[in-house]
Amino acid sequence: MEWITSFILDLQASAPALWHGLKITLQVVITAAIGGVFIGTILALMRLSSIKILNIIAKSYVNLFRSIPLLLVLMWFYFAVPFIYTGITGKYLTIDTALVSSIVAFMLFEAAYFAEIVRAGIQSIAKGQSFAAYALGMSYGQTMRLVILPQAFRKMTPLLLQQTIILFQDSTMVYAIGLLDFFRTNYVRGDLMSLLTQYILFAGLVYFTISLLATYAVKKLQKRLHV
């Protein structure tokens, strides 16, 4: 029982570092999810567009990012983001490169998955809704913004949140580019035996608990939004 007492005392002493790591993880997940939904919505509208070139660009984007490993995308953007930033501004990236690269990589990667969710949500709305809006004199943009998208987002909100939970779980991959998130804060502490028996298990328990509670909340929301 001594190791349990020692572990609890160690966690109390390490609480500020662990909290900082958790905030980094949440920052990456929330920012990437919001940006991913925004980009994904644009991609979905492009895929549904009657303009062929827009459809091809969006389809190619989705197929590309859904066909390559997330870890590879993270490594690409870890080196690409500072290079692109310097090329555009003529200045060096002064903020945390790993943090910015992680957000950009997750945002663009998840946008491909969010795009398919949004596209399915839009296609689930009866075409009569669009015809009625056009009959009232609305343009295509007004129809999408005021009629179709509000109904579509109501239907697909649970799926978007479920994909965000997957994003939260995948965020542990940022350890590969040196970002000190919640998982890596646990991973770099203690000797090897402590890592295997204590800190990694503790991190896994935290991720499991958050994901389980979030999944339960999504299911409750899905029942409330069901029409």
N, C-alpha and C positions, 0 to 999 in steps of 0.2 A: 504493500500500500504506500510505501514511501515514495515510489516513483510517481504515483498519482498526485500526492501532495506537492512534490517538487514541480511537476508539470503545471499544476494549477497556479502555483506561485510564479512560475516562469511566464505563464500566459498573462497574469496580472501585470507583471513588469513590462511585458512586450505589447500591452494593449494599445498604446499610441501608434506603434509601428504597424500593427495589424489593422487598426482603424484607417490609417493612411493608405495601406494597401487596398482595403475594401473600397475606399472612396475612389481610388484610381480605377479599379475594376468597374464600379458603377458609372463613372464618368465616361469610360470607353463604351460601355454597353448602351447607355441612354443616348449619348450623342450619335453613335453609329446607327442606332435604331431609328431615331428621328430623321437623320439624314438619309438613311436607307429607304425609309418609307417615302420620303419626298422624291428621291431619284427614281425609286421603283414605280411610283405613280406616273411620272413622266414617261418612263419606259413602257409602261402598260398602255398609255394613251398612244404612244408611237406605234406599238404593235397592233393596235386596233385601228390605226389610221388607214385611210384609203390611199395615202401617198406611199407608193411602193418603197422609195428609198428610205423613208423613216421606219417602215416596217422591217426592212432588211437590217438596218443599223441596230435597232432594238433587239431583234431576234439574234443577231450575231453576238451582241453584248451578253445577253442572257446565256446563250449556249457556251460562250467562252468561260465565263466565271463559274458556271455550273459544271464545267468539265476539268477544272484544275484544282489541286488541293489548296485548302485555306492556308496551310503553313507556307506553301510556296508563294502565295499572294503576299503574306506578311513580309517575307524576305525580300520580295521585289520592291515593295513600297518603302521598306526600311532604307534601302539605298536610293530609290528613285525620288522620294519626297524632298530630301535636302537638295538633290541635284536640280530638280525642277524649280524649287523655291529660289535657289541661287540664280538660275538662268532667267527667271522672270523679274526678280527684284534687284538682282546684282548684289544682294547681301547674303550673309550666311544665316542659316536657321539658328536662332539663339535660344529657343525654347526646347523642351525635351523632345529630341528626335524620335525616340521610341514611342512616346505617347502620341504624338501627331501622326506618325506612320501607322500606328495601330488603329487609330480612329478612322483614318482615310481608307486603310485596307479593309476593315470590317464594313465600313459604310458602302463602299463600292461592291464588295463581295456579296453582302446581304441584299443589296438593291436588286440583284438578279432574282433572288428568291421572293422578295417582297413584290417584285413586278408581276410574277406569275400569280401570286395571291390576289393582287389588285385586279389583274386582268380577268381572273375567274369571277371576282366579285362584280365587276362591271357587266360581264356577260350573263350573270345570273339575274339581272334586272330585266323585266319584260320589255320587249321592244315598243310596246304600246306606250310606255312612259315617254320615250323619246318622240314618238309620233305626236303625242298630246302636247308636248312642249313646243315642237315645231309649229303645230297648229295655232298655238297661242302667240306665235311670232318670235319665239326665242331663237337665238343663234346656237350653233354647235357648242361654243364655249359656255354660254349661259346654261344650256341644257345639262352639260356635264357638271358644271359647278353648283348649280342650284337644285337639280333634280336627280341625276344619276349617281354622282359620287357620294352625296350624303346617305343615300339608301345602301349603296355598295359598301361603304365603310362600316355602316351599322352591322351588316351581315358578316364582314370579314374581320372585324376587330378581334374576336377570339383567335383566329388563325394568325393574325399579325402578332398578337401577344405571345402565342405559342412559339412562333419563330424567334421572338425576342428572348424567350427562355433558352432556346437552343443557342442563340448568340451568347448569352450569359455563360453557358457551359463551355462553349468554344473559346471564350475569352482567355482561358488558362493557357492557350497557345502563345500568348505574348511573351512568355518566359523565354522563348527562342530568340527574341531580339533584345532581351535584357531589361524589359520593363518590369519595375518592381510593383506588381499588382498584388492582390491578396494571396494568390496561390504561391507566388515566388517569395513573398515575405515569409511564408511558412517554410518553403523549400530550402531557403538559404540558411536556416537556423538549425543549430544543434549538430551533433555528429551523425554518422550514417545510421547507426542503430536507432537514434532518437527520431530521425526523419522517417524511418520505416514504421516505427511503432507508435509515434506520437503526432508529429506535426503534419505529415501527409494525411494521416487518418483524420486529424482535426479539420484540416482544410476540406477534405472530402465530405465530412459530416456537415460543415457549414454550407457547401455548395448543394448538397443533397437536401438539406432543410429548406433553403431558400427556393430551390427549384420545385420542391414538393408543395410548399405553401403557394407559390405563384401559380402552379398548375391547378391547384384546387380553386384558387380565386378566378382563374380563367374559365373553369367549368361552371362556376356559379354565375359568372357574367354571361356566359353563353346561354344559360337557361333564362336569364332575365331579358336578353336581347332577342330570344327566339320569338318569331312572329307566327 
